[in-house]
Amino acid sequence: MVFIISGKRYNLVMENILLTDEWGKSYEKVIFPGKAEDEKILYATREAPMMLMIRLVGFSVVDAVTVLVGSLMIANMGKTLGFTYGGMVVIILLIGAVVMFGGLWWIAQVYKKTVFIITSRRLTKFIHTTPWTRYQMSLGLDKVVDSGAYSKGYIQAIFRLGTFVARSSAGNIKNFKIENIHYAEDLHNWMNKLMFTFNKDVAELDTFRPFVAAPMGKRD
């Protein structure tokens, strides 16, 4: 994207929001697939980082236990049948290490590329099922009836996470959810202000302030 200021040309490198962590509070340097030129990003988020840690730790534990059990089974069989099992155990350990590092990379990539976005036109989310495949769901602001926020399950309660939901008037999308995020209730209250502005005068969305997920007193 090129801007001309005082007769000089300035290039603004736009980054894909699915591939970077440096979004900035105003989202002026990021875009997402399918974003319109006059569409303004007002909020973007992923699941809370502890959800990534839970998945990484859980996968690591399962992989380590599987490798340990497999190694013990081969060792017992070797002792019973009288064959050398050291090389087979080493192979299992190598396979376990490859699977572990590959699985951790896979989980991290899926987490990073799964992003929820609210713009001046719609709510949209990119859900990656693998590091290379995804599906996108969008809901126009004109189809949002109301919104809400709640906590469910022990994990959300323990880590103070919540679920934001926008109820839709569209027949094919009943609810648009953003799960396992911080400040879900604040996002709900901000969404009410956004909908009020949208219904009153769409032009005012050009100056509408993006949502900042931060404690009261630490927001711009």
C-alpha positions as CSV (number, residue, x, y, z in Angstrom):
1,M,0.0,0.0,0.0
2,V,1.4,3.4,-1.0
3,F,0.7,6.8,0.7
4,I,1.6,10.2,-0.7
5,I,2.4,12.8,1.9
6,S,3.7,16.3,1.0
7,G,4.6,15.0,-2.5
8,K,6.6,12.1,-1.1
9,R,5.7,8.4,-1.5
10,Y,5.7,6.1,1.5
11,N,5.3,2.4,1.4
12,L,3.4,0.8,4.2
13,V,4.1,-3.0,4.4
14,M,0.9,-4.7,5.4
15,E,1.3,-8.0,7.2
16,N,-1.1,-10.9,7.2
17,I,-2.8,-10.9,10.6
18,L,-2.9,-14.7,10.6
19,L,0.9,-14.9,10.5
20,T,2.1,-12.2,12.8
21,D,1.9,-11.3,16.5
22,E,2.6,-7.6,16.0
23,W,-0.9,-6.3,15.4
24,G,-0.6,-3.0,17.1
25,K,-3.5,-1.4,19.0
26,S,-4.9,0.3,15.9
27,Y,-4.4,-2.6,13.5
28,E,-3.2,-0.2,10.8
29,K,-0.3,-2.4,9.6
30,V,-2.2,-5.7,9.3
31,I,-4.7,-7.1,6.9
32,F,-6.6,-10.4,6.6
33,P,-7.7,-12.5,3.5
34,G,-10.7,-10.9,2.0
35,K,-10.5,-7.6,3.8
36,A,-12.1,-4.7,1.9
37,E,-10.1,-1.4,1.4
38,D,-12.6,0.6,3.4
39,E,-13.0,-2.1,6.1
40,K,-11.5,-1.1,9.5
41,I,-10.3,-3.7,11.9
42,L,-11.7,-2.9,15.4
43,Y,-10.6,-6.0,17.3
44,A,-8.6,-9.2,16.7
45,T,-7.7,-12.0,19.1
46,R,-6.7,-15.5,19.4
47,E,-7.5,-17.9,22.3
48,A,-5.7,-17.0,25.5
49,P,-2.1,-18.2,25.5
50,M,-2.6,-20.6,28.3
51,M,-4.9,-22.7,26.1
52,L,-1.9,-23.2,23.8
53,M,0.2,-24.2,26.8
54,I,-2.5,-26.7,27.9
55,R,-2.5,-28.3,24.5
56,L,1.3,-28.4,24.2
57,V,1.7,-29.9,27.7
58,G,-1.1,-32.4,27.2
59,F,0.3,-33.6,23.8
60,S,3.8,-33.8,25.3
61,V,2.6,-36.0,28.2
62,V,0.6,-38.3,26.0
63,D,3.6,-38.7,23.6
64,A,6.1,-39.3,26.4
65,V,3.8,-41.9,28.1
66,T,3.2,-43.7,24.7
67,V,7.0,-43.9,24.1
68,L,7.7,-45.1,27.7
69,V,5.0,-47.8,27.5
70,G,6.2,-48.9,24.0
71,S,9.8,-49.1,25.2
72,L,8.8,-51.1,28.3
73,M,6.7,-53.5,26.2
74,I,9.6,-54.2,23.8
75,A,12.1,-54.6,26.7
76,N,9.8,-57.2,28.4
77,M,9.3,-59.0,25.1
78,G,13.1,-59.0,24.5
79,K,13.7,-60.5,27.9
80,T,11.0,-63.1,27.5
81,L,11.9,-64.1,23.9
82,G,15.6,-63.7,24.4
83,F,16.4,-61.2,21.6
84,T,18.3,-57.9,21.6
85,Y,16.0,-55.0,22.0
86,G,18.3,-52.1,22.6
87,G,18.2,-51.0,19.0
88,M,14.4,-51.2,18.8
89,V,14.1,-49.0,21.9
90,V,16.4,-46.4,20.4
91,I,14.2,-46.4,17.2
92,I,11.1,-45.9,19.3
93,L,12.7,-43.0,21.2
94,L,13.7,-41.4,17.9
95,I,10.2,-41.8,16.4
96,G,8.7,-40.4,19.7
97,A,11.0,-37.4,19.5
98,V,10.1,-36.7,15.8
99,V,6.4,-37.1,16.6
100,M,6.7,-34.8,19.6
101,F,8.4,-32.0,17.8
102,G,6.2,-32.3,14.8
103,G,3.1,-32.3,17.0
104,L,4.2,-29.3,19.0
105,W,4.9,-27.4,15.8
106,W,1.5,-28.5,14.4
107,I,-0.4,-27.3,17.5
108,A,1.4,-24.0,17.6
109,Q,0.7,-23.3,14.0
110,V,-3.0,-24.1,14.2
111,Y,-3.2,-21.9,17.3
112,K,-1.4,-19.0,15.7
113,K,-3.4,-19.1,12.5
114,T,-6.8,-19.3,14.2
115,V,-7.9,-15.7,14.6
116,F,-11.2,-13.9,15.5
117,I,-11.8,-10.5,14.1
118,I,-14.4,-7.7,14.5
119,T,-14.4,-5.0,11.8
120,S,-16.5,-2.0,10.9
121,R,-18.6,-4.4,8.7
122,R,-18.6,-7.8,10.2
123,L,-17.5,-10.4,12.7
124,T,-15.3,-13.0,11.1
125,K,-13.1,-15.9,12.2
126,F,-10.5,-18.1,10.5
127,I,-10.4,-21.6,12.0
128,H,-7.4,-23.6,11.0
129,T,-7.9,-27.4,11.2
130,T,-4.3,-28.0,10.0
131,P,-1.4,-25.6,9.4
132,W,-2.5,-25.5,5.8
133,T,-6.3,-25.8,5.7
134,R,-8.9,-23.6,7.2
135,Y,-12.5,-22.4,7.0
136,Q,-13.8,-18.9,7.4
137,M,-17.1,-17.8,9.0
138,S,-18.4,-14.2,8.8
139,L,-21.5,-12.4,10.2
140,G,-22.4,-8.9,9.1
141,L,-23.0,-6.3,11.7
142,D,-26.5,-5.8,10.3
143,K,-27.3,-9.4,11.2
144,V,-26.2,-9.1,14.8
145,V,-29.3,-9.0,17.2
146,D,-27.4,-8.8,20.5
147,S,-24.4,-10.1,22.3
148,G,-23.5,-11.7,25.6
149,A,-20.6,-13.1,27.6
150,Y,-20.3,-16.0,30.0
151,S,-17.9,-18.5,31.5
152,K,-18.3,-22.2,31.2
153,G,-16.3,-25.2,32.5
154,Y,-13.5,-25.5,35.0
155,I,-10.7,-24.3,32.7
156,Q,-12.4,-21.0,32.0
157,A,-13.2,-20.5,35.7
158,I,-9.7,-21.4,36.8
159,F,-7.9,-19.1,34.2
160,R,-10.6,-16.4,34.3
161,L,-11.5,-16.8,30.7
162,G,-14.8,-16.3,29.0
163,T,-16.9,-16.8,25.9
164,F,-18.2,-13.9,23.9
165,V,-21.3,-14.7,21.7
166,A,-23.1,-12.6,19.2
167,R,-26.7,-13.8,18.5
168,S,-27.6,-13.6,14.8
169,S,-30.8,-13.0,12.8
170,A,-29.2,-14.9,9.9
171,G,-30.8,-18.3,9.3
172,N,-27.6,-20.2,8.7
173,I,-25.6,-18.7,11.6
174,K,-27.4,-18.8,15.0
175,N,-24.5,-17.8,17.2
176,F,-21.1,-16.3,16.5
177,K,-18.7,-17.3,19.4
178,I,-15.2,-16.4,20.5
179,E,-14.2,-18.8,23.2
180,N,-11.4,-18.8,25.8
181,I,-10.6,-15.1,25.8
182,H,-9.9,-12.6,28.5
183,Y,-12.2,-9.7,29.1
184,A,-15.2,-11.3,27.4
185,E,-17.6,-9.2,29.4
186,D,-15.8,-6.0,28.5
187,L,-15.9,-7.0,24.8
188,H,-19.7,-7.6,25.1
189,N,-20.2,-4.1,26.6
190,W,-18.0,-2.6,23.8
191,M,-19.9,-4.5,21.2
192,N,-23.1,-2.9,22.5
193,K,-21.6,0.5,21.9
194,L,-20.4,-0.6,18.4
195,M,-23.9,-1.8,17.5
196,F,-25.5,1.4,18.8
197,T,-23.1,3.5,16.6
198,F,-23.7,1.2,13.6
199,N,-27.4,1.5,13.8
200,K,-27.3,5.3,14.4
201,D,-24.8,6.3,11.8
202,V,-22.5,3.9,9.9
203,A,-20.2,6.8,9.0
204,E,-19.2,7.2,12.6
205,L,-17.5,3.8,12.5
206,D,-14.6,5.5,10.7
207,T,-13.6,7.1,14.0
208,F,-14.8,4.4,16.3
209,R,-12.1,3.3,18.8
210,P,-10.9,-0.3,18.6
211,F,-11.4,-2.5,21.6
212,V,-8.4,-2.9,23.9
213,A,-8.3,-6.1,26.0
214,A,-6.7,-4.7,29.1
215,P,-7.7,-3.9,32.8
216,M,-9.6,-0.7,33.5
217,G,-7.1,2.1,33.9
218,K,-4.6,0.5,31.5
219,R,-6.5,1.2,28.3
220,D,-5.8,4.1,26.0
